[in-house]
Amino acid sequence: MKNFVAYFVDALVIVTCSILFLLLPVFMLACIIIEYKWIAVLCIAAFLAVVTIVAVILKKKDKLRKEKERQALK
């Protein structure tokens, strides 16, 4: 049950970040077009934060997978 909750939370974060990953560039371009440049800068910062969060989660999952493979070989 503990693993299910952890996987569910990870999946929820990845799905949410993926949606933001797709929507932020569109919103950023719209802000640039209508000349709200400071909002566009915030969008760029949020976009980079989303990419960083997803990268950290995927790196953690890869590390856990490698650890399980190493344990299985012993």
C-alpha positions in Angstrom: 0.0 0.0 0.0 2.9 2.3 0.8 4.4 1.8 -2.6 1.0 2.4 -4.3 0.7 5.8 -2.6 4.3 6.7 -3.6 3.7 5.7 -7.2 0.4 7.5 -7.3 1.9 10.7 -6.0 4.8 10.4 -8.5 2.4 9.8 -11.3 0.2 12.7 -10.3 3.2 15.1 -10.1 4.5 13.9 -13.5 1.1 14.3 -15.2 0.6 17.8 -13.6 4.1 18.8 -14.7 3.5 17.5 -18.2 0.4 19.5 -18.5 2.2 22.6 -17.3 5.1 21.8 -19.5 2.7 22.0 -22.5 0.7 25.0 -21.4 3.4 27.4 -20.1 5.1 28.1 -23.5 1.8 28.9 -25.1 0.9 31.2 -22.2 4.4 32.7 -22.3 4.1 33.5 -26.0 0.6 35.0 -25.5 2.1 37.3 -22.8 4.9 38.4 -25.0 2.5 39.2 -27.8 0.2 41.3 -25.6 3.3 42.9 -24.0 3.1 41.5 -20.4 6.8 40.8 -20.5 7.1 40.4 -16.7 4.5 37.6 -16.7 6.4 36.0 -19.6 9.6 36.0 -17.4 7.6 34.3 -14.6 6.4 31.7 -17.1 10.0 31.0 -18.1 10.9 30.5 -14.5 7.9 28.2 -13.9 8.8 26.3 -17.1 12.3 25.7 -15.8 11.0 24.7 -12.4 8.7 22.1 -14.0 11.5 20.7 -16.1 13.7 20.5 -13.0 11.0 18.7 -10.9 10.4 16.1 -13.6 14.1 15.5 -14.1 14.6 15.0 -10.3 11.7 12.6 -10.1 12.9 10.6 -13.1 16.5 10.5 -11.8 15.2 9.2 -8.4 13.1 6.5 -10.1 16.1 5.4 -12.2 18.3 5.3 -9.1 15.7 3.1 -7.4 15.4 0.8 -10.4 19.2 0.3 -10.6 19.3 -0.4 -6.8 16.5 -3.0 -7.2 18.4 -4.6 -10.1 21.6 -4.7 -8.0 19.7 -6.3 -5.1 18.2 -8.9 -7.5 21.7 -9.9 -8.8 23.0 -10.6 -5.2 
